[in-house]
Every structure is written in C-alpha cells, then in structure tokens.
Amino acid sequence: MSDVYQDSVALHKKFQGKIEIHSRMPVTSKAELALAYSPGVAEPCRVIQKDPEAAYDLTLKGRTVAVISDGTAVLGLGDIGAVAGLPVMEGKALLLKEFGGVDAIPLVLNTKDAGEIIKIVTALSPTFAGINLEDISAPRCFEIEEALQEIGIPVFHDDQHGTAIVVTAALRNAAKVVGKRYEDLHVVIVGAGAAGLAVGKMLLGLECTSASCTRLVEIPAVADVILVDSKGAVAPQRTDLNSYKKAFSEFSNHAQKQGSLADVMAGADVVIGLSRPGLITTEMIQSMAAQPMVFALANPTPEIMPEAAKAAGAAVVATGRSDYPNQINNVLVFPGIFRAVIDGRLRKITMHMKLIAAESLAALVPEPTAELIVPDPFMPGLAEKLSQSILDQLK
C-alpha cells in the first residue's frame, strides 16, 4: 500500500518545492532588454511615482498575493516553526494558482511577536494586491488581522474566514437535507481557536473586534451557538476568558449553560468539531436532537470517525478529509475570494462579501443530499463563479 507521507516527501524532493517563477516578458534582444530594464524601465517608475494606482497595471502587484505565516499553528502539527511550515505555504500558493489563477508568493516569518508581524506585513504591502494570513496561532491571529485591516489592501486569515464560509454553506445545505430551518438550529462548536470563533461569529451574524461584537441584523443567523474550549462551555460568567471569547460570549449561549462538551451537546441540532481527535463520542451524538448533523473537521483524524457518527444516528456527517463525502475544505473558497480581490481591485474583505461567498457556495449544490452538501473542489469554474457572485453584488 502506498504511504502518502513518504510519497509526498519524495515528490517534494523531486521538484524541490511546488512553485517557481517564470518570466512573462521576453528578453531575447538588446531592444527587449532596454524595454524590460534600463533605460526603458525608468518610465514605468515615473508613472507609478505620479500615480501609485498605476502599479496595479504595470507590475505584478495587480495579480499577486502573499501567503504569510509564522508557523505557529500548522495544519494538525501545531507550532512547528516558520521554515517547517514553508511546504504548507507553498501548497497554498500552488492552490491559489491552480484553482483561482492567482499568483502567490509564500513568505514565512521567523518571529512570533504580533507587533513585529504587523510591521512586517504593513511594510510588504506595496508589493501585493492582497495578503493571505495562514497558520498563525490564536489569539495572536485575531490581533494581527484586526490591526492590518486599514493598510490599503485586503488581509484575509483563511484559517478563520475560509473555514467559516465553507462551514456556513455546508450547514445551510445540511439543514435542508434534514428538514430543519437554518434559523432554528442550535449549534455546539468544540474548539475555540481561530476557526472555532470565526465559525461561531458567522453563524450568529456577528462583526467582532477584540473588545466587542455587533449583531448584523441583515445576516441570517442560527438560533444559538455554544462554544466549548478546553475548560468547558464559554459563558459570560466565566472569569478566565480572553477578550475575544468574552466579546463572543455576550451574544452566544443564550441560556448560559455551563459544563463539559457532553453536557451542552444534549439536545443540540449540530456539533462542529474544530479541535482534536476523539473528543466526540457516540453517546454524545445519541443525546442530540433528532436528525443530528455532525461536522467532525479535525485533520487528519476527526473528533469522531464518520462510520461511528452514522452508527450513532447522525443524519449528515462532514469531515475535513478527502476520502469521505462532504469534505469541508477551504480550497472551495479562498481561490475565489482572492480572484475577486484581483479582478475587483478590492481594498478590504468584508463580512458582506464572506456571506455572499457562503450563499453562492451553497447554491452550487441546488439539491443537497446527506452525501453531498458542498461542491467538489474540482468543479469547473468554481473560483470564477464565487468571484463573480461577490463582484456582481458589490456593484
């Protein structure tokens, strides 16, 4: 049997990474050299000096994003450091190109200091049309993204918002499968890191900063979300919450339930795992409401295996794995988001845009079933469809 891990190492070694740089402009004569570089290149510089916006037309800035990480929260590997995280950032750049036609440059930073990362990304921003933050641990990732929202180009933390968009789309379709209204769903999320908090915010229609959250009434929302971290249910009465969990708690867990995951899953319609293997048991699923929906998204080993979840009565099961139906994979979203950034020259990615992406993604499965609640990542034109939906509704 093939070993996917060793095969991957062999393939990475064969190609010495996954991406390379190609020249777009020919330089095969002195005349072409004079246009590409000295003396001709002086004029594009003068044009951009007078009008910085011209850089979008005259340089790679108009079609290139940066994939930036400090390697502190890599996949299921945790804090493995910047250089060890480089294969993942290269992979993200590859997916942006292959699925969205977007050029991307991976950059790993040898610092964990949030303030320093903010300064570095700000200083790099003139080169790029957008920034994709990746695999930065919570709660620093919230502080970093929040501080970078006004640098003049979109900054998107895919671990948060890409995950939230795909989960929201999948849950809308899953609710249709089991015959429940999305707005009536009671949801439990296990895992209160970047992804867990972002999913909870989107499901409740919240726009949040470190200090507070605001309910966006125009956004459809589920009935309630209970977030569960390593110490139990997140509720306002807890005194050990960081500022991000505290702000979220004011709009969630309406009954202020306390206790373990098992305690709060009783009677819930949905459980979403964004944590680690083995946290969800068959008994917990059996305690849920009729037709329970189980999204066990830890990778590579989910909180409960799909076979066990189905045997316990789960009506719809999703994982983060490609070898089961209903893979909740961010590649469904982030290429389309950055395609919109490039095509629309967007300066910020808003909650409204994320909602459009979620609605559009769900609509690409017009007749969802228990085995099909999100599109296949290889659906032709997927990124272009999402990008066009975002740009059309911004007009």
C-alpha positions in Angstrom: 0.0 0.0 0.0 1.2 3.5 -0.9 2.4 5.7 2.1 1.0 9.2 1.4 3.5 10.8 3.8 6.6 9.2 2.2 5.3 9.7 -1.3 4.8 13.4 -0.5 8.4 13.7 0.7 9.6 12.0 -2.4 7.6 14.3 -4.6 8.7 17.5 -2.8 12.3 16.4 -3.2 11.9 15.6 -6.9 10.5 19.0 -7.7 12.4 20.9 -4.9 9.1 22.5 -3.8 5.9 23.2 -5.6 6.2 26.6 -7.3 8.7 28.5 -9.4 8.9 31.9 -11.1 8.6 32.3 -14.8 9.3 35.5 -16.9 6.2 37.0 -18.6 8.1 39.5 -20.7 10.6 38.2 -23.3 14.3 39.4 -23.1 15.9 37.9 -26.2 17.5 41.1 -27.7 19.0 44.4 -26.7 15.8 46.1 -27.7 13.7 43.9 -25.4 16.3 44.4 -22.6 16.1 48.1 -23.0 12.3 47.9 -22.5 12.3 45.4 -19.6 15.1 47.1 -17.7 17.4 50.1 -18.3 16.8 52.6 -19.7 13.1 51.9 -20.5 12.0 50.8 -17.0 12.6 54.3 -15.7 9.3 55.5 -17.3 7.0 53.0 -15.6 8.7 54.0 -12.3 7.9 57.7 -13.1 4.3 56.9 -14.0 3.8 55.0 -10.7 5.5 57.8 -8.7 2.9 60.2 -10.1 0.0 57.7 -9.7 0.6 54.7 -7.3 -2.5 53.1 -8.6 -0.7 52.5 -11.9 1.3 49.8 -10.2 -1.8 47.5 -10.5 -1.4 47.7 -14.3 2.3 48.0 -14.7 3.6 45.4 -12.2 2.9 42.1 -10.5 1.1 44.0 -7.7 -2.1 43.8 -9.7 -2.2 40.0 -9.8 -0.2 38.7 -6.8 -0.9 38.0 -3.2 1.4 36.9 -0.3 0.8 33.9 1.8 2.3 34.8 5.2 2.8 32.6 8.3 4.9 32.3 11.4 4.4 28.5 11.5 2.7 28.5 15.0 -0.5 26.7 14.1 0.3 24.5 11.0 -2.4 22.0 9.9 -2.7 19.4 12.7 1.0 19.9 13.6 0.9 22.9 15.8 3.8 25.2 16.4 6.5 23.7 14.2 8.3 26.9 13.3 8.5 29.1 10.2 10.7 27.1 7.9 8.9 23.8 8.7 5.7 25.4 7.7 7.0 26.5 4.3 5.7 23.4 2.5 2.2 24.3 3.5 2.6 27.9 2.4 4.0 26.8 -0.9 1.0 24.5 -1.2 -1.4 27.4 -0.5 0.3 29.4 -3.3 0.0 26.4 -5.6 -3.7 26.1 -4.9 -4.3 29.8 -5.4 -2.7 29.4 -8.9 -4.2 26.1 -9.9 -7.8 26.8 -8.6 -8.0 30.6 -8.9 -5.4 31.6 -11.5 -3.9 33.9 -8.8 -0.2 34.3 -8.5 1.0 33.9 -4.9 4.3 34.1 -3.0 4.8 32.2 0.2 6.6 34.1 3.0 7.4 32.6 6.4 8.4 34.9 9.2 11.0 34.0 11.9 9.1 35.8 14.6 6.2 35.1 16.9 5.8 38.7 18.0 2.4 40.0 16.9 3.6 43.6 16.8 6.6 42.7 14.6 4.4 40.6 12.3 2.1 43.6 11.9 5.0 45.9 11.0 6.5 43.4 8.5 3.2 42.8 6.7 2.5 46.5 6.6 6.0 47.2 5.1 5.5 44.4 2.5 2.0 45.6 1.4 3.1 47.8 -1.5 4.2 44.7 -3.4 0.9 42.8 -3.3 -2.8 43.1 -4.2 -3.8 41.1 -1.0 -2.5 39.2 2.0 -3.5 35.7 3.0 -2.5 35.1 6.6 -2.1 31.4 7.3 -1.4 29.1 10.3 -0.9 31.8 13.0 -2.0 30.7 16.4 -4.9 32.2 18.4 -5.4 34.7 19.9 -2.5 36.5 18.2 -4.0 35.9 14.8 -7.1 38.0 15.8 -4.9 40.9 16.9 -2.7 40.7 13.8 -5.6 40.6 11.3 -7.5 43.3 13.1 -4.5 45.6 13.1 -4.0 45.1 9.3 -7.4 46.0 8.1 -6.5 49.6 7.1 -3.2 49.0 5.2 -4.9 49.6 1.9 -5.1 46.0 0.6 -7.3 43.1 1.8 -5.9 41.0 4.6 -7.7 37.6 4.9 -7.0 35.0 7.6 -8.1 31.8 5.8 -8.0 29.6 8.9 -10.7 31.8 10.3 -12.8 33.1 7.5 -12.3 30.5 4.8 -13.3 27.8 7.3 -16.3 29.9 8.4 -17.6 30.4 4.9 -17.4 26.7 3.9 -19.0 25.6 7.2 -21.8 28.1 6.8 -22.5 27.0 3.3 -22.4 23.3 4.3 -24.7 23.8 7.3 -27.3 25.7 5.2 -27.5 22.7 2.9 -27.3 20.1 5.7 -30.3 21.8 7.3 -32.3 21.4 4.1 -31.4 17.7 4.0 -32.8 17.1 7.5 -35.8 19.4 7.0 -34.8 22.0 9.6 -34.8 25.8 9.3 -31.2 27.2 9.4 -32.5 29.9 11.7 -33.8 27.3 14.2 -30.5 25.4 14.6 -28.8 25.1 18.0 -25.2 24.6 17.4 -22.3 23.4 19.5 -18.7 24.2 18.4 -15.9 22.3 20.1 -12.6 24.2 19.7 -12.3 27.9 20.5 -9.3 28.8 18.4 -9.2 30.8 15.2 -11.5 28.6 13.2 -14.0 27.9 16.1 -14.5 31.6 16.9 -14.8 32.6 13.3 -17.4 29.9 12.5 -19.4 30.9 15.6 -19.3 34.6 14.6 -20.5 33.9 11.1 -23.3 31.5 12.2 -24.5 34.2 14.6 -24.0 37.1 12.1 -21.5 38.9 14.3 -18.9 41.5 13.4 -16.3 41.5 16.2 -13.2 43.2 17.4 -11.1 42.3 20.4 -13.4 44.5 22.6 -16.9 43.9 21.4 -19.3 42.2 18.9 -22.2 43.7 16.9 -25.1 41.7 15.5 -25.6 42.3 11.8 -29.3 42.0 11.6 -29.3 41.6 7.8 -27.3 38.4 8.0 -29.3 35.1 8.5 -28.3 33.6 11.8 -28.8 30.3 13.6 -30.8 30.3 16.9 -27.8 29.8 19.2 -24.2 28.7 19.3 -22.4 27.3 22.3 -18.6 27.4 22.1 -16.6 24.8 24.0 -13.0 25.2 24.9 -10.6 23.1 26.9 -12.3 24.2 30.1 -15.9 23.7 29.0 -18.7 25.8 27.7 -17.9 29.5 27.0 -20.3 31.7 29.0 -20.3 35.3 30.3 -19.9 34.3 33.9 -16.5 32.7 33.3 -13.7 34.8 34.5 -10.9 33.1 32.6 -11.9 34.2 29.0 -9.7 36.2 26.8 -11.1 39.4 25.3 -12.2 37.6 22.1 -14.1 34.8 23.8 -15.6 37.3 26.2 -16.9 39.5 23.5 -18.4 36.5 21.7 -20.0 35.1 24.9 -22.2 38.2 25.1 -24.1 37.1 22.0 -24.0 33.3 22.4 -25.0 30.5 24.7 -28.3 32.3 25.5 -29.2 30.0 28.4 -25.6 30.5 29.8 -25.1 26.7 30.0 -22.0 25.5 31.8 -20.2 22.2 31.8 -18.5 19.8 29.5 -19.0 19.1 25.8 -21.2 16.2 26.7 -23.4 18.4 28.9 -24.1 21.0 26.2 -24.4 18.6 23.3 -27.6 17.2 24.8 -30.5 18.4 22.6 -28.3 20.2 20.1 -29.0 20.0 16.4 -25.4 20.4 15.2 -22.0 19.8 16.6 -19.0 21.2 14.8 -15.6 19.9 15.7 -12.6 22.2 15.1 -10.3 20.7 17.8 -8.6 17.3 18.0 -9.3 13.6 17.6 -11.6 11.6 19.8 -13.5 14.4 21.6 -17.0 13.4 20.3 -18.4 10.1 21.4 -21.3 8.0 20.1 -23.2 8.7 23.4 -22.9 12.4 22.9 -24.4 12.1 19.4 -27.2 9.9 20.7 -28.1 12.7 23.2 -28.6 15.2 20.4 -31.9 16.3 18.9 -33.5 14.2 16.1 -31.6 14.1 12.8 -28.3 15.4 14.2 -25.7 17.0 12.0 -22.0 16.2 12.8 -19.2 18.1 11.3 -16.0 16.5 12.7 -13.3 18.6 11.0 -10.1 17.9 12.8 -7.4 16.7 10.4 -6.1 14.2 9.7 -8.1 12.3 12.4 -11.5 13.8 13.1 -13.2 14.2 16.5 -15.2 11.1 15.6 -14.9 8.9 12.6 -17.8 9.1 10.1 -18.7 5.5 10.4 -19.1 5.8 14.2 -21.1 9.1 13.9 -23.5 7.5 11.4 -23.9 4.4 13.6 -24.8 6.7 16.5 -27.6 8.3 14.4 -26.0 11.2 12.6 -28.1 12.2 9.6 -25.4 14.3 7.9 -21.7 13.9 8.5 -18.9 16.1 7.2 -15.1 15.9 7.8 -12.0 17.7 6.6 -10.8 14.6 4.8 -10.9 13.9 1.1 -11.6 10.2 1.4 -15.1 10.8 2.8 -18.1 12.6 1.4 -18.8 16.2 2.4 -15.2 17.4 2.7 -15.1 20.8 4.4 -12.1 22.2 2.5 -11.0 25.8 2.4 -9.9 25.3 -1.2 -13.6 25.7 -2.0 -13.4 29.3 -1.0 -10.0 31.1 -0.8 -9.1 30.9 -4.5 -12.5 32.6 -5.4 -12.0 35.2 -2.7 -8.6 36.2 -4.0 -9.8 36.0 -7.6 -12.4 38.7 -6.6 -9.6 40.7 -4.9 -7.6 40.7 -8.1 -10.4 41.3 -10.6 -12.2 43.9 -8.5 -9.1 45.6 -7.0 -10.8 45.2 -3.6 -9.3 47.1 -0.7 -11.0 45.1 2.1 -12.8 41.8 2.5 -16.0 42.5 4.5 -18.5 40.3 6.3 -20.9 41.0 3.5 -18.5 39.6 0.9 -18.0 36.5 3.1 -21.7 36.0 3.3 -22.1 36.3 -0.4 -19.4 33.6 -0.8 -21.2 31.3 1.6 -24.5 31.8 -0.1 -23.0 31.3 -3.6 -21.2 28.1 -2.5 -24.3 26.6 -1.0 -26.3 27.5 -4.2 -23.8 25.4 -6.3 -25.5 22.3 -4.7 -29.1 23.0 -5.6 -30.4 19.7 -4.4 -28.2 18.7 -1.5 -28.3 15.1 -0.1 -26.7 13.6 3.0 -23.7 12.7 0.9 -23.4 16.0 -1.0 -23.8 19.3 0.9 -20.8 21.2 -0.7 -19.4 21.2 -4.3 -16.4 19.2 -5.4 -13.2 21.3 -5.3 -12.6 20.4 -8.9 -15.9 21.8 -10.1 -15.0 23.6 -13.3 -15.0 27.4 -12.9 -15.7 27.2 -9.1 -13.4 30.1 -8.2 -14.7 32.3 -11.0 -18.3 31.6 -10.0 -17.6 32.7 -6.4 -15.6 35.7 -7.6 -18.3 36.9 -10.0 -21.0 36.5 -7.3 -19.1 38.7 -5.0 -18.3 41.4 -7.6 -21.8 41.4 -9.0 -23.4 42.1 -5.7 -20.9 44.8 -4.9 -21.9 46.8 -8.0 
